[in-house]
Amino acid sequence: MNRQITHLFGVVLVLFTLLVVFTSRWTVFEAKSLQNQTANRRPLLEQLQIPRGYIYADDGTVLAKNIRSGHGPTLRYSRTYPTNELFSHTVGYSFISHGSAGLEKEYNDQLAGSANEFSSIIDQLSGQKRVGNDLHTTLDPAAQRLALQLLAGRPGSVVALDPRNGAVRVMASVPNYNPNNVPSQFKQLNTDKAAPLFNRATQGGYPPGSTMKVVTATAAIDSGRYTPNSIVSGKSPKILGGVPLSNCCTEGSGNYGPLSLTEALAKSVNTVWGEVGEKLGKQTMFKYMQRFGFDSRPKLDLPTDELGVSGVYGSKGQLLGPSDAIDIARVAIGQERLRVSPLQMAEVAAAGANGGKLMKPRLVDRVESPDGRTVDSRGPAELQTVMKASTAQQVTAMMEQVVKAGTATAAQIPGVTVAGKTGTAEVANGTANQAWFIAFAPVPNPRVAIAVTVERTQGEGGTVAAPIAKQIIQQLLKGNG
Amino acid sequence: MSARSRELFGLLPVTLLVTAGFTAVLITRSSQTGKVTITYGLFFLGCCLFAHIFIRARLPNADPYLFPLGALLAAFGLVMIYRIDPKLARQQAEWFVVGLVLFCATIVFLRDYRVLERYRYTIALASIGLLLLPRVPGIGGATNGAYLAIHVGSLQFQPAEFAKIGIVIFLASYLRETRDVLVRGRIPRISLKHFGPLLLVWGLAMLMLIFIRDLGSSIMFFGAFLAILYVATGRISFIVVGLAMFVLGAIFFANHVPHVHERVQIWLHPFRPDLVESSGYQIAQALFAQADGGLFGRGFGLSLLQLPVAGGHTVTILPAAHTDTIYAVITNELGLFGAAALILVYLLFVARGFKTALMAHDGFSKLLAAGLASVVALQVFVIVGGVTRVIPLTGVTLPLVSYGGSSILANFVVLALLLMISNEARRVHTERGGVV
C-alpha cells in the first residue's frame, strides 16, 4: 500500500500547489483589475486611513485639512475646509460618501500619497505609514474674499490670473456652497435650481458680447490687414452676413462717420467690428480664436468634467468650425451662439498682457511631501504664442483707450494704467444682460489679468462688471510684487 | 535527540508566533493594551506544554512534528481570531482547552484504537445520522441555503466535522477487509460485489448534495473515500470511474438543486452586476481582500473588515471573516507569502500523516492514517479552494485555524488518532531496531 500512499501525497501536493497558484492569481496577477472593480470599496476605505495632504493658499492659509478620529484599525481621517465656501469650486471636496470634486479630485493620487506606488511599498516594508502630499496653490484668499463680496450674491464669476506665469489668483463662482456641508446636504445641493455645485468660472457658457472684439482686434492687426489707425466706416445699419446690423442706441445714435479702429474699440462700435470680422473671414477668425484657446478644453489643472469648451455651438450642442455656415460678422462681436467661460476670457486678457504669449493657467504651484520635499513642481509653462509682441502692444494701447475714454471709465485706477474691454450681451430675449469686463494692469508690465461677468443683470459691462474688476485689480496689485 | 525532545523543540516556533502575533495585534491597537491578552498567550503555551508532557507519558514514540504543527495552526488561528474579534478569541481559547481534554480522553480511553474496527457499522450509522442532524426540525436549519449546523440553545455545532472521522474509520475498516475481493483478477469484474460499495458511497455523496446541499462536504467525503479506496486497492480504474460518477452527479445536481446551482453561478461569475452585491458579495469581497494583500500583506491587524458608520453601526466588508473567509483575511494581512506559508504548514501536517501511514504495520492503521491525512488535506482544499475560486465556495472550516468549537474538537480527535497510530508504528519499528 506504500506506493499508493506516496502517489496520494503527490496528488495532495498538486492540489495545494493549485491553491498557491490561485492565491497568486488574485494577489499579484489580477490584483490591479480587482482593485478597479466598482464593487470593491477597499481602495476608497483605505484612503480614510491615510492622512490626506493639506491644501494651502498662496499666503499659507489652510484651505483643506483633516479631522482625526479613532485609533488602530478604527483610525479614520475626514476632511474639513476651514475657509468654508471661499474656494468651494476650485478646492472642491472629498468625502467617501459623495466622491470628490475640484483639486481634491484632480490631485487625489498626490493627496492620498499613492502617486508613487514603488516608494509606498518601500515605506510599507520600513514600517512607515502612507501619508499624503500637500498642495500649494496660487490662490489669493484676500482677493477671492473681495470678489465674493463684490459679486454680492449675484450669479456670476471672477477669474484673475497672473499673465506672466499663468497662476490663477482668483476664481470665484456664485452661487457657491460650503464643502463642509456636502455630506449632509448633497442631495439638496445637487438638485438646487441655482446649481451651486456648478463652477461657472470654468464650466459656464455665456455669450461674451463685446469682449470678443479683443479677439477680433487681435486677428485684424496680427494678420497685417489692419492697424490701430486704419480708418473704418461707422455707419449704421450695415448689411452683414446677409442681414442688417445696427449699433445699439446706448451710445448716441449709433451712426458714426469714418473713425479709427482704436476709436471703434473704445466706443465698441458693432458695425465696424462685424465688418472687420467678415472681411478677415472665417478661417482667420477661427485661427486666432483657437490660438486663444477656443474649441479645446482649457489646460487648467481641474478634472476634465469641470472644464467647459468655449466656441461656437450648433443647435445640437456640437462645436462648429470654419467650414460650417456661421455668420462670422456676428461671431466677431460676440453673438451667434458663441459660448465662452470666464476662464477663457481671462486667458484672452492674459495673452495680450504678456506680450502675446499665453501662459498655461494653473491652480497648483507645487506638490510637497510631508517632509518638505517638492514632489512635483508645476512652474510657469508657455501654452502658445497667440500674437506678435508688436500686435500685443498695439491691442494694449487700444484697450487703454477703452478705459481712458471709452465704455470702461469705471475701471480707472489713479496712478495705474488699466487696459480693458467691456461687454454686454442680451440674454433672456433681451430682458436682461450678461455683463462682462476683461482687463489687465498695470500697463506696460501687467501683473493681473481679469475677467468678470455677472448674469442676468439690468446693468451693463461698464457699470456692473468694470467696478468689480477695478477693486480686485487694486487688491491684487497691493500685495503682489 | 529523542522524538519527544524534538517535539518540545518544535514548540519553540509556536511560542514565537504567539508572542509575535499578539504583540503585532496589540501594537495596532495600542490603546487597548491589557494584561488580559498577554495572559491568553501564556495560557495557550501552558496548555501546549501540558499536552507535550501528556504525550511524553502516554505516547513516547509518537511522531514528534504532528503536535507542534497542530499547535502552530491553532496558535495562528487564535491570533487571527483575536485580531478579528477578541470576544470570539476568548471562546476559541475555551474550545481549545475542551479540545485538549478530548484529545487526552481519546488517548486514555481508546488505549488500542484498533478496537474501532469492531464497531464500524455502528460508527458508520452514527456518522450518517450526524450528517442528517441539520435537517432535523427544531435543532437544524439552513445557513445561506446549506444545512450544515445544528443549534442547541446558544451552542452551534457542525456534525459533519465529527462525521468525517467516523466515515474515515468505517471506510478504513471496511476496505481493509474487502480489498482482497476488490483487487482479485486483473480486470475488476462488473458486479454488484465490486461496485456495490462504490455505488453506495457515491449515492451517499449525492444524497448529501440533495439533503444538506453542500458541495464542499460532498467533495470532502467522496474524495476521502476515493483516497482510501486507492490506497487499499491501488486500482486507478476505480478512481477514474468514481471521479466520473461524481462529476456527472455533481453536474446533474448543480442543474437541479437551486442552492447548488446558485453556488456554481456565483463561482463562475462572481462579479456579475446582479450577483456582486447580493449572493456573490462574500466571494467577491474575499477576492478583493486577497488582491489588496499583494505579496507582503498589509500587516497583522490592519485588514479592513468592518466600517463604522454613523450612529454606532458598522458595515461588514468581509462576511464570515472568522470562519469561511479567514483565509482571505490572512492573505490580506500577511500577503501571498504568509498565505503560502500557511499552506506549507498544512502540507507538512498532511505529510506527517502520510508518513505515519507509510510506517504503520497493519492495513487498518495504514488506511486510517492515510484517510485522516487525506480528509484534512481535502478540507483545506475545499475551503481555501472556495475562497480562492478554484471551486465553488462552501462553508467548511479551515482546520484548527477557523473559529468554531466542533472543528477544534474534531481536529483534536484526528490529531489524537494520528499520534496513537504513529506511536504504535514507531514503537514496533524501534523494537525491531529501525531508525525513526
HADDOCK unambig.tbl for C-alpha pairs under 7 A between the chains (distance, minus, plus):
assign (segid A and resid 1 and name CA) (segid B and resid 231 and name CA) 5.68 0.50 0.50
assign (segid A and resid 1 and name CA) (segid B and resid 232 and name CA) 6.44 0.50 0.50
assign (segid A and resid 2 and name CA) (segid B and resid 358 and name CA) 5.59 0.50 0.50
assign (segid A and resid 4 and name CA) (segid B and resid 230 and name CA) 6.73 0.50 0.50
assign (segid A and resid 4 and name CA) (segid B and resid 231 and name CA) 4.95 0.50 0.50
assign (segid A and resid 4 and name CA) (segid B and resid 234 and name CA) 5.99 0.50 0.50
assign (segid A and resid 5 and name CA) (segid B and resid 231 and name CA) 5.94 0.50 0.50
assign (segid A and resid 5 and name CA) (segid B and resid 354 and name CA) 6.66 0.50 0.50
assign (segid A and resid 5 and name CA) (segid B and resid 358 and name CA) 6.90 0.50 0.50
assign (segid A and resid 5 and name CA) (segid B and resid 370 and name CA) 6.92 0.50 0.50
assign (segid A and resid 8 and name CA) (segid B and resid 227 and name CA) 6.98 0.50 0.50
assign (segid A and resid 12 and name CA) (segid B and resid 377 and name CA) 6.79 0.50 0.50
assign (segid A and resid 15 and name CA) (segid B and resid 381 and name CA) 6.92 0.50 0.50
assign (segid A and resid 16 and name CA) (segid B and resid 343 and name CA) 6.92 0.50 0.50
assign (segid A and resid 16 and name CA) (segid B and resid 381 and name CA) 6.90 0.50 0.50
assign (segid A and resid 19 and name CA) (segid B and resid 384 and name CA) 6.78 0.50 0.50
assign (segid A and resid 19 and name CA) (segid B and resid 385 and name CA) 6.02 0.50 0.50
assign (segid A and resid 20 and name CA) (segid B and resid 340 and name CA) 5.93 0.50 0.50
assign (segid A and resid 22 and name CA) (segid B and resid 388 and name CA) 5.93 0.50 0.50
assign (segid A and resid 22 and name CA) (segid B and resid 390 and name CA) 6.88 0.50 0.50
assign (segid A and resid 23 and name CA) (segid B and resid 336 and name CA) 6.61 0.50 0.50
assign (segid A and resid 23 and name CA) (segid B and resid 388 and name CA) 6.00 0.50 0.50
assign (segid A and resid 24 and name CA) (segid B and resid 336 and name CA) 6.28 0.50 0.50
assign (segid A and resid 26 and name CA) (segid B and resid 287 and name CA) 6.56 0.50 0.50
assign (segid A and resid 26 and name CA) (segid B and resid 290 and name CA) 6.12 0.50 0.50
assign (segid A and resid 26 and name CA) (segid B and resid 291 and name CA) 5.15 0.50 0.50
assign (segid A and resid 27 and name CA) (segid B and resid 290 and name CA) 5.41 0.50 0.50
assign (segid A and resid 27 and name CA) (segid B and resid 291 and name CA) 4.21 0.50 0.50
assign (segid A and resid 27 and name CA) (segid B and resid 292 and name CA) 6.88 0.50 0.50
assign (segid A and resid 27 and name CA) (segid B and resid 293 and name CA) 6.20 0.50 0.50
assign (segid A and resid 27 and name CA) (segid B and resid 294 and name CA) 4.53 0.50 0.50
assign (segid A and resid 27 and name CA) (segid B and resid 295 and name CA) 6.60 0.50 0.50
assign (segid A and resid 27 and name CA) (segid B and resid 336 and name CA) 6.39 0.50 0.50
assign (segid A and resid 28 and name CA) (segid B and resid 291 and name CA) 6.97 0.50 0.50
assign (segid A and resid 28 and name CA) (segid B and resid 294 and name CA) 5.82 0.50 0.50
assign (segid A and resid 28 and name CA) (segid B and resid 295 and name CA) 6.86 0.50 0.50
assign (segid A and resid 31 and name CA) (segid B and resid 291 and name CA) 4.36 0.50 0.50
assign (segid A and resid 31 and name CA) (segid B and resid 292 and name CA) 6.95 0.50 0.50
assign (segid A and resid 34 and name CA) (segid B and resid 288 and name CA) 6.06 0.50 0.50
assign (segid A and resid 34 and name CA) (segid B and resid 291 and name CA) 6.48 0.50 0.50
assign (segid A and resid 35 and name CA) (segid B and resid 288 and name CA) 6.69 0.50 0.50
assign (segid A and resid 35 and name CA) (segid B and resid 291 and name CA) 6.86 0.50 0.50
assign (segid A and resid 39 and name CA) (segid B and resid 276 and name CA) 6.96 0.50 0.50
assign (segid A and resid 40 and name CA) (segid B and resid 288 and name CA) 6.38 0.50 0.50
assign (segid A and resid 72 and name CA) (segid B and resid 28 and name CA) 4.84 0.50 0.50
assign (segid A and resid 72 and name CA) (segid B and resid 29 and name CA) 4.70 0.50 0.50
assign (segid A and resid 72 and name CA) (segid B and resid 30 and name CA) 6.84 0.50 0.50
assign (segid A and resid 73 and name CA) (segid B and resid 28 and name CA) 6.74 0.50 0.50
assign (segid A and resid 73 and name CA) (segid B and resid 302 and name CA) 5.93 0.50 0.50
